[in-house]
């Protein structure tokens, strides 16, 4: 296995949040990235509920990857192929 760092896990988490349908705004806040510009000055809301929802979506996606659903039926092969 290649060497990896904690930053690799952060990058993977951020990518998976996009895959899970988390908005970029909320994913960036989960990652702890600094919000810039006028928004950083005036918007002091903590976004706790939104970040919790983003992390729940991430956890559900990871759970689905690790434990694929057993009730998925494979598609039948076409005859002659």
Buried (B, 14 or more C-beta within 10 A) or exposed (E): EEEEEEEEEEEEBBEBBEEBEBEEEBBBBBBEEEEEEEEEEEEEEEBEEBBEBBBEBBEEBBEEEEEEEEEEEEEEEEEEE
